[in-house]
Amino acid sequence: MHRLNWLLLFPVLITIHGLVTAAPWLLRPTPGLSPLPLGNLAAWSSMLCLAGFVWLRRPRGALRRAAQLGGLAALAWGFVGYFWSGNWRFSFQGSDGLGPWISLSVAIAVVLLLNVVWSLVSASRRGKE
């Protein structure tokens, strides 16, 4: 097992810290992609890192299917946000789309985090770590 897959959790921790502390860098434009705020890129990257962490642990059975679903959801998250809101800032006109968008985002993040926990528990039961 490659120990480097743990490095995939650092962007997740940095993003969580930024969200909890309402860091100003979250609102800054991404260099070279000015319509995309760093916060959206960080959230999207974090979701992909969580999916990659599970995938690199070579899941089996039901966890493999859950990892595939989580990975596809993480990959689609940014594009869904763009098409839903019409912009990379994911700023919705009015509040009609905001509530469902936040719910979808939280649901994807929870599924990805549960997949991480599931993969760690499965590995410990198999005696890998």
N, C-alpha and C positions, 0 to 999 in steps of 0.2 A: 504494500500500500504506500502510495506516495504521500509523504507528510506535507508536501507543498500545497495540497488542496486546502489546508487550513488557512493559507494566505488569502483565499477567496473570501474569508469572513471579515478581513480588515476593512474593505470598502463598505460592507454592511454596517459595521460598528461606527465608522466615520459618519455615514449617512444618518444612522439612528441618533448619534450625538448631535448632528446638525439640526435634525428635526426637533429634538427635545429642547435644545437651547435656542431655537429660532435663529440660527446663524445667518448673518447677512449674505454669505456667499451662495446660499441656496437660490437667491433671486437674481444673481448676476448672470449675464449671458455666457453661454459656453463659447470659448474662443474658437473662432472659425465657423460656428453654428449659432450666430447671435439670436435667432428666433427661439432657440432651445435654452431655457434656464438651466443652470448647473444643478439645481435641486431636482428637476425632472430627470436629467441625465443620471444623477447619483441614485435616485430611486430606481430607475430602470436598470442601471448597472448592478445595483444591489440585488434586485430580483433575479437577474441572470446569474450573479455570483452564487446565490443560494441554490439555484437549480443546478449549476455546475458543480457545486460542492457535493450534492447528493449523487449526481451522475458519475462523478469521478470515483465514488465509493463502490461502483459497480453493483447497483441494487438488483435484487432478484424478485420474481413473482409480483405480488400486488404492489410492493414498493416501487418496482421498476415502472409499472403502469402509472402510479401516482407521480413518479419523477418525470415521466414523459408529459403527463398532463400539466404538471407544474411548470416544466420548462417551456412548453408551448404557450401557456398563459403568460409567463414572464416575457417571452419574446414578443407576444402580441400586445402587451400592455401599452407600450408607447404609441403604437400605430392605432390602437383602438381609441386612446385618448385624443390623438390628433384628429381622427375622422369624426369622433363624437363632438369635440369642441370646435373643430375647424382651425386650430392653431397649436403650435408646439408648447405654448404656455399652459395649455389645458384650462384656459379661462373661458367659462361658459357664459353665454348670454342669459341673464336672469339667473335663477337658482334651480331651474328645472332639471338640468343635467348634473349639477354638482353633487347632490345627495347620493344618487345612484353611482356616480363615478367614485366617490369616496368609499362607498360600500364595496364596489368591485375591487378597488385597489387594496383595501384592508383584507378582503376575502382571499385575494391572490397571495398577499404577504403571509397571511396565517397558514394557508395551504403549504407554502414553501417552507415556513418555519417548522410546521408539523412534519414535513418530509425530512428535514434535517434531523429533528429529534428521533424520528422513526429509524432513520439510517444509522444513527449513533447507537440506539438501543439494539437494533438488529446486529450490528457489528460486535457489540459487547457480548451479546448472547452467543455469537459464533466464535468468540474468543479472539477476534482480530485486534482488539485494543483493550 
